[in-house]
Amino acid sequence: MRILSTLIPPDAGTASVLGHDLHGEADAVRAVILDEPTTGLDPRSRHTVWQLIRDLVAEGVTILLTTQYLEEADQLAGRVAVLDRGRIVAEGTPGDLKRRIPGAHIRLRFADAASLEAAAQALREGTRDDEELVLRVPTADGIASLRDVLARLGDGMAVEDLSIAQLVATSVGVSSPAWDRLTEIAKEHMTGR
């Protein structure tokens, strides 16, 4: 295995991964570290790199990927760790992390105002749009939340259209309320408060 490093000279010491010496046991190491591999690439090249990464994972290679693109983490990662000032502030699958950020909801559209009113009474946490005859109910548990909503509506409720809108994180600003909430949740989880 050859290691390309622009930060340290080749004789600066030894390198090991999971206790395996990279020089003496190169075949035992099945890991690749990629530091922002798609930064500055055009969309076609970016997707080519994504496919190469997926192919490596399919061959059993472990990939440690750093990225500033949340979409990239969402597409490629089985687990994500969010860092803030060098500390992990949130960790989980992309789906787990997205469910922690407010914004995901079940959207129910009704045929008439009476049906919307009945649904709003049954699902008080929902936000209604009387003009569109839509009720949006926050969700955190995906299918479990959907089952709960449908059970609370009952069989007699005529829902004309139903969709689940999940947060698609493409960028997060430091001052974003969603980011601040995610950081709070992570800190609560880490400290047990």
C-alpha positions as CSV (number, residue, x, y, z in Angstrom):
1,M,0.0,0.0,0.0
2,R,1.3,3.4,-0.9
3,I,0.4,6.4,1.2
4,L,0.4,9.9,-0.4
5,S,0.9,12.6,2.2
6,T,1.7,16.2,1.6
7,L,1.8,17.0,5.3
8,I,4.6,14.7,6.7
9,P,7.8,13.3,5.2
10,P,7.8,9.6,4.5
11,D,10.3,8.9,7.2
12,A,8.4,10.7,9.9
13,G,7.4,7.6,11.8
14,T,5.0,4.7,11.5
15,A,1.4,4.6,10.5
16,S,-1.2,2.1,11.6
17,V,-4.9,1.6,11.2
18,L,-6.9,-0.4,13.8
19,G,-3.6,-1.7,15.1
20,H,-2.3,-2.9,11.7
21,D,1.1,-1.6,10.5
22,L,0.4,0.0,7.1
23,H,3.8,-0.9,5.8
24,G,4.0,-4.5,7.0
25,E,0.4,-5.5,6.8
26,A,-1.0,-3.4,3.9
27,D,-3.3,-6.2,2.8
28,A,-5.0,-6.4,6.2
29,V,-6.1,-2.8,6.0
30,R,-9.3,-2.2,4.1
31,A,-9.8,1.5,4.8
32,V,-9.6,4.7,2.8
33,I,-9.6,8.2,4.2
34,L,-11.0,10.8,1.9
35,D,-10.8,14.5,2.9
36,E,-13.4,16.5,1.0
37,P,-12.8,14.5,-2.3
38,T,-15.5,16.4,-4.3
39,T,-14.8,20.0,-3.3
40,G,-14.6,22.0,-6.5
41,L,-15.7,19.3,-8.8
42,D,-18.4,19.8,-11.4
43,P,-21.7,17.8,-10.9
44,R,-20.8,15.0,-13.3
45,S,-17.3,14.5,-11.8
46,R,-18.8,14.6,-8.3
47,H,-21.3,11.8,-9.1
48,T,-18.5,9.8,-10.7
49,V,-16.5,10.0,-7.4
50,W,-19.7,9.1,-5.5
51,Q,-20.0,6.0,-7.6
52,L,-16.3,5.1,-7.0
53,I,-16.9,5.4,-3.3
54,R,-20.0,3.2,-3.4
55,D,-18.1,0.6,-5.4
56,L,-15.3,0.5,-2.8
57,V,-17.9,0.1,0.0
58,A,-19.5,-2.7,-1.9
59,E,-16.1,-4.4,-2.0
60,G,-15.9,-4.2,1.8
61,V,-13.6,-1.2,2.1
62,T,-14.3,1.2,5.0
63,I,-14.4,4.8,4.0
64,L,-13.8,7.7,6.4
65,L,-15.1,10.7,4.5
66,T,-14.9,14.3,5.5
67,T,-17.2,16.6,3.6
68,Q,-18.8,20.1,3.9
69,Y,-21.7,18.9,1.7
70,L,-24.6,17.5,3.7
71,E,-26.1,16.0,0.6
72,E,-22.9,14.0,0.1
73,A,-23.0,12.7,3.6
74,D,-26.6,11.8,3.2
75,Q,-26.0,9.9,-0.1
76,L,-22.8,8.1,1.0
77,A,-22.6,7.6,4.7
78,G,-24.0,4.8,6.8
79,R,-23.1,6.9,9.9
80,V,-22.4,10.6,10.3
81,A,-20.6,12.5,13.0
82,V,-21.1,16.3,13.1
83,L,-18.2,18.2,14.4
84,D,-18.2,21.7,15.9
85,R,-14.8,23.2,16.9
86,G,-13.2,19.7,16.8
87,R,-15.8,18.0,19.0
88,I,-18.5,15.6,18.0
89,V,-21.9,17.3,18.7
90,A,-24.2,14.7,16.9
91,E,-23.8,11.2,15.6
92,G,-26.0,8.7,13.9
93,T,-27.4,7.6,10.6
94,P,-28.3,10.4,8.1
95,G,-32.0,9.6,8.7
96,D,-31.6,9.7,12.5
97,L,-30.0,13.1,12.3
98,K,-32.5,14.5,9.9
99,R,-35.4,13.4,12.1
100,R,-33.9,15.4,15.0
101,I,-34.1,18.6,13.0
102,P,-37.5,20.3,13.0
103,G,-39.1,20.3,9.5
104,A,-40.2,16.8,8.7
105,H,-43.9,16.4,8.5
106,I,-46.9,14.4,7.2
107,R,-49.0,16.4,4.8
108,L,-52.6,15.5,4.6
109,R,-55.0,17.1,2.0
110,F,-58.7,16.9,2.4
111,A,-61.6,17.2,0.0
112,D,-63.6,19.7,2.1
113,A,-63.3,22.1,5.0
114,A,-65.4,19.8,7.3
115,S,-62.9,17.0,6.9
116,L,-60.0,19.3,7.5
117,E,-61.7,20.6,10.7
118,A,-62.3,17.0,12.0
119,A,-58.7,16.1,11.3
120,A,-57.4,19.3,13.0
121,Q,-59.4,18.3,16.1
122,A,-58.0,14.8,16.1
123,L,-54.4,16.0,15.4
124,R,-54.0,19.2,17.5
125,E,-50.2,19.3,17.0
126,G,-50.8,19.9,13.2
127,T,-50.6,23.1,11.4
128,R,-53.6,23.8,9.1
129,D,-53.9,25.6,5.8
130,D,-57.6,26.4,5.3
131,E,-57.0,27.7,1.7
132,E,-55.3,24.5,0.5
133,L,-57.3,22.2,2.8
134,V,-54.0,20.8,4.1
135,L,-52.9,19.7,7.6
136,R,-49.2,19.3,8.3
137,V,-48.4,17.1,11.2
138,P,-44.8,17.1,12.6
139,T,-43.1,13.7,12.4
140,A,-40.0,12.3,14.1
141,D,-40.3,8.6,13.7
142,G,-41.1,8.1,10.0
143,I,-43.4,5.1,9.6
144,A,-44.3,4.9,13.3
145,S,-45.5,8.5,13.2
146,L,-47.5,7.8,10.0
147,R,-49.2,4.7,11.6
148,D,-50.1,6.9,14.7
149,V,-51.6,9.7,12.6
150,L,-53.7,7.3,10.5
151,A,-54.9,5.5,13.7
152,R,-55.9,8.8,15.3
153,L,-57.8,9.8,12.1
154,G,-59.7,6.5,12.0
155,D,-61.3,4.7,9.1
156,G,-64.0,7.3,8.5
157,M,-61.7,10.2,7.6
158,A,-61.5,10.9,3.9
159,V,-57.9,11.9,3.2
160,E,-57.6,12.9,-0.5
161,D,-53.8,13.0,-0.6
162,L,-51.0,12.1,1.8
163,S,-47.3,12.7,1.6
164,I,-44.3,12.6,4.0
165,A,-41.9,15.5,3.7
166,Q,-38.5,14.8,5.1
167,L,-36.0,17.4,5.7
168,V,-33.4,17.5,2.8
169,A,-30.3,19.1,4.3
170,T,-28.2,20.7,1.6
171,S,-26.5,23.3,3.7
172,V,-26.6,24.4,7.3
173,G,-25.5,27.8,8.4
174,V,-24.0,28.4,11.8
175,S,-26.8,30.7,12.8
176,S,-29.5,28.4,11.5
177,P,-32.2,27.7,14.1
178,A,-32.3,24.1,12.9
179,W,-28.5,23.8,13.4
180,D,-28.8,25.4,16.8
181,R,-31.5,22.9,17.8
182,L,-29.5,19.9,16.5
183,T,-26.5,21.1,18.6
184,E,-28.8,21.4,21.6
185,I,-30.1,17.9,21.1
186,A,-26.6,16.5,20.7
187,K,-25.4,18.2,23.9
188,E,-28.4,17.0,25.8
189,H,-27.7,13.4,24.6
190,M,-24.0,13.7,25.5
191,T,-24.6,15.1,28.9
192,G,-27.7,13.1,29.7
193,R,-29.8,16.3,30.4
